[in-house]
């Protein structure tokens, strides 16, 4: 019960890593505020995320400042404080620079990078008033390495890693820790859709598994475990840390 008494906002909470994180946080005693654009899937997650009095689900597009501000205001109104923010909302796009349209670039950056900026900016005053808090950003192995035909996604996650370090420097003296987790290949719903849409699903699955030294993709729960550690007091000496959780993908 490492998060008893704490209030956590998790974005992109309807599926995958966000859902696993919300469920794990709740099991560790946190009151959780769940945000996602998918209302139906968000409601399904909220229904399994703990007792109703300890869960607040709110549809939110993290790329829209007004919706983010309303989310944070609702969290403070309901629970009185915000101890943890997990900036998980994000998605990928296939394509080189030449294959990516301006609209596709802008939309991805709005969610993956601007969303981290807006959500962090919105929670900082509340964290400062209460004497501290923790922001955990979800970066990626591609914050450190390049992969083919993911130009916009790689750029966005590089920005998340850089923003993590910048915010850590700016807010450490206020008792606000800013850290990030950098997952490798994870078997989420998005992963399943990409594999299913491939001309050779079995071959793609084998290729994606082989990117990790341990020969398999990670699970959302494994990433949630790392996020839990970073968000908890056990990680009190982690400031600006970007924790690779990648099955050995980057060290090869």
Buried (B, 14 or more C-beta within 10 A) or exposed (E): EBBEEBBBBBBBBBBBBBBBBBBBBBBBBBBBBBBBBBEEBBBBBBEEBBEEEBBBBBBBBBBBBEBBBBBBEBBBEBBEBBBBBBBBBBEBBBBEEEEBEEEBBEBBBBBBBBBBBBBBBBBBEBBBEBEBBBBBBBBBBBBBEEBEEBBBBBBBBBBBBBBBBEBBEEBBEEEBBBBBBBBBBBBBEBBEEBBEEBEEEEEBBEEBBEBBBEEBBBBBBBBBBBBBBBBBEEBEEBBBBBBBBBBEBBEE
